[in-house]
């Protein structure tokens, strides 16, 4: 499988568009879910290519290679406040990051629950 830097960046910025893990970053999908696609067949197109790449990385224990790519830009894409970024960089990644429209945790991105904004 050919790998390029653009695809690696997409793994940490592109959300799963469908299924059980809809809204979760592709890089954060569980290995068992990726392995299911490997057994049953990856979807066609870009999403299938990215899922196959992530499955290969996960299967070979190389998921940590994506950590340096988890940048301020990928967090800004989810609407994370500029004020939060220095704290997040110092402390790696908080358990939950709230923004005006979404909250982002290690489990993915979801609409902000009422009373949280």
Secondary structure as GFF3:
##gff-version 3
##sequence-region A 1 117
A	DSSP	alpha_helix	5	11	.	.	.	ID=ss1
A	DSSP	three_ten_helix	26	28	.	.	.	ID=ss2
A	DSSP	alpha_helix	31	40	.	.	.	ID=ss3
A	DSSP	alpha_helix	45	59	.	.	.	ID=ss4
A	DSSP	three_ten_helix	63	69	.	.	.	ID=ss5
A	DSSP	alpha_helix	72	76	.	.	.	ID=ss6
A	DSSP	alpha_helix	82	90	.	.	.	ID=ss7
A	DSSP	beta_strand	96	98	.	.	.	ID=ss8
A	DSSP	beta_strand	102	105	.	.	.	ID=ss9
A	DSSP	beta_strand	108	111	.	.	.	ID=ss10
###
